[in-house]
Amino acid sequence: NDDDIIGDVVKNDPEDNQSIEDNVVLRLRNQLLSLLQQCYAQYLPSSEERDDDETSVGKHSFSSEQIAFADFVQMSAGKVASDLRVLFPKEYADAASPILRSLALVNDDYLVAGNFRFIGSKAQLLLSNDAAEKENKTLPYSLLLPTARAVVNNWNSANRREAGLLLNHITSSGPTTSELITTAVRTMKKIDSIRLLESQMASLKGSYETWVDEEPEVESDRPTEQEMAEFEQAEKKHREQFATLEQRASLFSQALGNFGKLSDDKLRPALNGFIREGIRFSFSNLDNNGEDTLVLGSRLNFLLFMSKYAGWIKRNKKSKDTIQECIDELETNLRNHEEFGDVHEDDLSALESFRKHIGLKPLVAESLSVATRFLAGKGGSDDTVDEESKDSLSDLATPTSTISKSKGRRSSTSTLKSRSSLNLSSTLPPLLEGEEETPPRSDDESHTDNDEQSDGEQSNGEERESSPPSVANSKRTCLVLSHSHLSDSYLDDSNDDENTAAAPRSKKSRSK
């Protein structure tokens, strides 16, 4: 019995450090951790991760037996790692007993990163499970259940990126997977609802960047009819993927409460900051390395996900005023940018749609026109550096594959195309969430108006899909998502009838 083992250890609790280090449970645990590190090193990178060309494919190709063995080893490692994280939770670090403090599995970054990489590589199997005539119920229980157990049992200190990976499968991975993740979400919400909200943002950002990264393109300058037909089919599938992300955002919003009432009052001061972080990300044209490599306005369609949360804040005047000020400032910077003329109309439509869903006023043109500013030589972009500290991967080294190392995929269309740095290669970094920024707060945000609590009612109506991509430089006045500084309420997975937007389409199909 696990409890008896830990109980015996505590009864014979040594006080000297030497006795603690020689404790049999601690030694066995550390040996097992070392073995798990070797198991995750068996990861076999795909040809895309290896950046293979025509001359190297044969050199790095793997047999079906090799792949099956590596998958079995890592799947088993995931189950054992989950058991260890449950048996030795991080909360032991605060125990009065020295031996319990030493047993706390605080540094589990390489376990999290190894499992994150392996599950990510099998995402397509889970997605195909949704379309299969007969669902493979073993797959989600083998891949996701162990991770869900570990995350839920350590939820107060859980990694939001890891939780976001689980939340990715709340839709489109089959009914068994959806039920499993939904059950985990209910428990997460009871323990720490704000961390759940932050994990939702991590999920949406990560999937959105992957969606951008997988944008279809025509390889040839003079494509044949067959190539064009394949491209159009790929574009159609790409739009369907965006619609799936919108559906996920709706489910995330619905998970926060029922019938217009939030399930946790602590969410009220968090939702305002959540929306503003989504706005900041949407206007940012800095990639995950802090470089200005994205097309101006190319992320604006991310606002369509934020629209799903509109019902929680659209009738809250304080929240609306704060968001109005934030988005007005960023849109003004966007329109005053010298490259504003290159922003695609679909991206501006996404911005307009977001304003309508939240109930914001249109931007008042109080400054000079873009053309006048440009001719006067006053145009220019803001050089403020945006730090997306919550959802970045650290460069610290952890278990590496014994097969090969990936250099990460580069954009094939220069800096005009967004490429996600979430390319989990065989050089495995731990999932480090980064330091939280402490955002400035106004006096109005320092307290909650109980009279406005009933204003977060969920609106009814049919959901509408809208259009994709666009970006501009953002200001630090829009708060980065923080665990303790987020404000006001929202929930809306429906759109007003008059706010129907065009279906998303690929940036590659746009005229330059």
N, C-alpha and C positions, 0 to 999 in steps of 0.2 A: 504494500500500500504506500503510495507516494506521500501521503500525509504522515504516516508513521515514520518514514525515512527522515523527512524534514524535522519531525518532532524529536526523534532521537538525537539528531544533530544539535538542535537547540538546547536539549536537556544537558548535553555534555559540552556546552558552549565554552570554548577555550578563550582565554583573555589575551594570550601572547600571539603576536603575528606569525611566529614560526609554526605554531600548532594549527593556525587557520590555513596556512599555505599547504600543510601536509594533510588537511582534511580529505578523507577518501572521496566524499561526494564532489568536492571542488576539483580534485584531480581528475576524476572520471569525467566530469562535465567539460573541463578544458581539453581533455583528449578527444572527446566527442566533437567539440567545436573545431578542433584542428582537422579531424576527419571530414567534417562537413565542408570545410574550406576546400579541401581537395576534391570533394564531389562536385562542387560548383565550378571548379576549374576544368571539368570535363565538357563544358559547354562547347558545342560545335557551331561556329559562326556560319551564317549563310553566305552564299557567293556575293550577295550585295554588301554585306557587312565587311567581307574580306576585300572588297573593291577589286574583284577578279577581272582580268581582261581575257582576251582570247588565248593568250599564251600561258595563263596561270590556272585556268579552270581545271585542267587535268591534274595538275600538281596538288590541288587542294580538295579534290572531290572526295566524298565520303561514301562508303558503302551503306546499304540499308541496315546491315547488322551493326555498324558503328553508330549510326544515328539512333537505332532502337536502344542500344546499350547506354548511350549518353543520356537519352531521355529518361530511361528507367532509373539511372543513378540520381539524376537531378530531381525527379519526382519523389523518390524516396527521401532525398535530402530535405526537400520541402516539408515533408510530413514530420521528420525527426526534428528539424529546426523549429517547427510550430510547437511541438511538445516541449522542447527546451524553453522556448519563450513563454509558454504557459506555466511551466514548473518553476521557473526562476524569473518572475516578473520584475520589471524595473522598479516597482514600488518597494521592493525589498531594500533598495538603497537608503530608504528613510527609516529602516527598522532600528530598534534599540539594540538588538543582538548583533555583535560584530560578525559572527559567522553568516547570518542572514544577509548582512550588507555585502559581504564578500561574494555571496552566491548570486546576487542580483545581476542579471544579464543586461548590463547597461550598454555596453558597446557591441551592438548586434548589427552594425551597419552593413558588414559584408554578407550577413545572412539575408538581410532585407534586399540588398542590391542583387545578390545572386538569384533569389527567388523572383524578384521583379523582372530581371532579364529573361529568365526562363519562361515565366508566364506570358510576358510580352511576345516572345517568339512563337507561342502557341495560340495567340489571339485569334488567328484565322480559323483554327479548329473549333474554337468556341462559337465563332460567328457562323460557321457552316452548320453547326449543330442546330441552329434556329431554323434553317431552311430544309433540314433533313426530314424525310418522311417519318422516320423513327428516331426519336431523340436518344442520344447516347448519355444516359444519366450518370454513368461512371466518370465521364470527363470532368464535369464541374466539381464533383466530390473529390476527385484526385488532385485537380489543379488549384481550385479556389477555396475549398472548405478549410484546408489546413491554414492557409494565410488568413482567412477570415477569423478563425479561432484566435490566432496570435494577435491580430490587430485589435479585436474586440476586448480581449483580456488585458491588453496594455493600452487601452484607448486614451487614457489621460495623458500619455506621453507618446502616442502612436505617430508614425511618420505619415504626414498628409499625402505625400506622393504615392506611398504604398496603398493608402486607403483610396486614393483617387483611381488607382489601377483597378481595384475591386469594383468601384462605382461605375467604371466604364462598361461593365457587363450587366448592369441593371436592366438593360434592354438589348435586344437583338442577339442574344446568346442562348436562347431556348428558355422554356418555362421553368425548368428545374433551377437553372442558374439565376433567373430573375427572382424566384422565390427565396433562394439562398441569400442573395445580396439584399433583398428587401428586409428579410428577417434581421440580418446584421445591422442594417441602417436603423431599424427601430431601437436596437440595443444601444448603438452608438449615440443616438439622439437622447436617450435617457441619461447616459453618463455625461456627455459633454456635447451639447448641441452646436456650440460655436465652432468646435473643431470639425464637426461634420460639415458645417457651412464652408469652412476653409478647404476641406477635402473636395467638396463639390467644385470649387473654383479650380483646384489642381486638376481634377478630372476634365473639366471643360477646356481649360487651357491646353493640357497635354494632347487631348484628342483633336482639338482645333489645329494645333501646330502639325500634327501628323496628317490631318486632312489637307492642309496647305502643301505639305511636303510631298504628298502623293498626287498632286495635281497633274492630270494627263497633259502630254505635249506631243506635237508632231515632230518626229525626229528628222524627217527629210525636208529639204527646202522645196522640193517638187513632189509632194505626196501623190501616190496613186489613189485610185478610187477605193481600193481595198483598205489602204492606210487611213483614208479619210473616214471610211465607214467604221473602222476600229476605233478611231479617235472619238467619233461621235458617240459610240457605245460607251467608251470610257468616261466621257463627259457626263453622260446620263447617269452612270453608276456613281460618279463623283457627286452629282447633285442629290442623289438618293442618300448618300452618306451624310450630307449636310442636314437633310431632313431628319435623319436618325438622331443626329446630335441635338437638333431642336426638340425632338421628342424626349430625349434624355433630360434636357434642361427643364422641361415641363414636369417630369416626374420628380426631379430634384426639388422643384418649387413646391409641389404638392406634398412632399414628405415633411415639410416644415410645419404643417398644421392642417386643420380641417375646418371647413365652413367659415373661412375668413378669420379664424382665431389661431394664433401661433401656439404650438404645443409647449413652448418654453418662453417665458417672458424675457429671458436673457438674450433671446434672438433679436429683440426689438432694437437695442443699441448696436447690433452687429450688422443688420441688413443694409443700412445706409452706406457703411464703409465697403460692404461687399459689392454693391452696385457701382460705387465710385472706383473700386479697383478694376471692375470690368470695363468701365469707361476709360480709365487710364491705359489699360492694356490695348483697348480698341484703337486709341489714337496714337499709340507708341509706334515709331518706326525703327526701334532699336531691336536687334536680335538678342538671343540669349547670351551673347558675348559682349553686349553693350555697343555694338557697331551699327552704324546707320546704313543698313543694307536692304531695307524693305521699301517697296513702292509706297509713295505718299498716299495715305488713306486706305491701304490694302487690307487692314484689319477691321475696318468699320463694321463689317457684317457680323463680327463677334457680338455686337450690340443686340442682334436678334435673339441671342441666348438670354441676355439680360432682360429682354422684354418679357420673358416668361415669368419673371419675378415681379412684374409691375403691380399686380394687385395688392401686394403687401405695403406699397408705399404711395400709390397714386392718389390716395385720399388723405395722406398725411402731409399737411402744409409745410411743416418744418423740414421733413425729408425732401420734399419736392424743391423747396427753396435752395437747400444745400446742393442738391444734384443739378438744379438749374444753373447755379453759379459755376459749378465745376465744368459742366459740359459747354456752357457759353464761352468760358475762357479758352478751352481746348479747341472749340470750333472756330473761334476768332483767330487763333494762331494758325489753324489749318487753312482758313480762307485767305490769310495774309501771306501765306507761303508763296514763294515765287513759282513753285511747281504745281500750284493748285489747279491750274488748267488741265493737268494730266490725271487728276482724280476721276475715276470712272463713275458714271451716273448711277450704277447699281450700288456702289458704296455710299453715295450721298443719299440714295433712297433708303438704305438701311438706317442711316442716321436719322432721317426724317421719320421713319416708321417708329424708331425707338422713342423719339420725342412725343409722338402721338400716343403711344401706349402708356407712357408714364404720365402724360398730361402736362408736358412742359410747353412753355411758350416758344414760338419761333425766335431765332436769333435776330436781334435788332441791329441793323447796320448803322452803328454810331461812328464807326471809323471810316477812313478813306477806302475807296474801292481797291480791289486787288490790282487792277491795271494802273491806277494812279500811284499806288505805293510802289509798284514795280518800276514805273517810269521815273518816279522821284528818287529811285535808288534806295528805298527804305525797306524793300522786301527782304526776306531772309528767314531761314528756319531757326527755331529755338535750339540751342545746343545743350539743353538740359539733359543729363544722363538719367535714364530711367533704370532703376534697379528692381528687377523682378526676383527678389530674394527668396520668396516663399518656395518656388517650385523649380529650383535649379539643381543640377547635378554637380557634386564636388569633383575636383580633379584629384582627390586623394586616391592612391592605389589600393586595390583590394584584390581578391583572388583572380588570377588571370588564366585564360584558357591555355592548356598545354598544346593546343593545335596551332593557333595563329592569333595575330592581333590586328584589329581593324583601325584604320585611320579616320573613320567617319566619312560620311558621304558629302560630297561637295555639290553645289548647285551647278547645273549644266547650262543655266541661262543667265549667268553673271549675277550681279547684285540686284537685279530687278525682280528677283524671285525670292520669296521667303523659304528658307530651309530650316527645318527644326533641328535644334542641337540635342534633341532627345534620342539620338541614334545610339541605342545601347549596344555598344560593340563588345568584342570579346575582351577588351581591356576594361575591366569592370570597376567603375567608381561607386562609392557608397551613395545612397540617396540622402543627401544633406539638404535640409530645408532652408538653411541660412538664417541669419539673424533677422529678427523682426524690427521693422522701423517703427518708431513711436511717432505717429502722425499728430499734427496740431489739431486741437479741438476748439470749436467755438463754444461760447457760453450756452448757446441753444442746445448743443449736443451733450452737455454735461449732465443732463437730467432727462427723465422720461415723462412725457405728459400722459397721465393715465386716461385723461378725457379723450385722447386720440387713439386709444388702443383698438376701439371698435372700427377704426377707419381702414384696417388692413383686410377688408373683405375681399374674397376672391370673386372676380368678375366672371360672368358666364358668357359664352359665345363660342364660336367656332375658331379653332386654331388656324392661323394662316402661315404659310411658309413665305420667306422673303429671300432677298438676294444676297450673294457673297461679295467679297473682299475690299479693304482699304485702310490708310494710316497717316498720322502726323505726329510731330514731337509733342510731348506732354509736359505738364508742370507738376512739381511736387505737391502742389496744393491739393491734388486729387490723391486721397490717402491710399497707401499700399495696405493691402489686407492685413490686419493685425488681430491677434487673438483677443485683445482687450479693448481695442478702439474701433468699433464698427457700430453704426447706429441706424435705428429705426426699422420699421416693419414693411414687409411686402410679400405678396404671393399672387401670381396670376399666370395661369398656363393657357389663357385664352386671349384672343385678340379681338379688337373691335371690328365690326364688319367693314367700316370705311377705311380701315388701315391695311388692307390687303396689299402685299408687295409682290414683286416678281419673284419667280423661283430662282434659286441660286445658280449661277453659271460660272464656269472656269475663267480665271484671269487670263489664261493663255488664249482664249477665244476673243479677247477684247482687242479693239484697235488701239495701237500705241499712239 
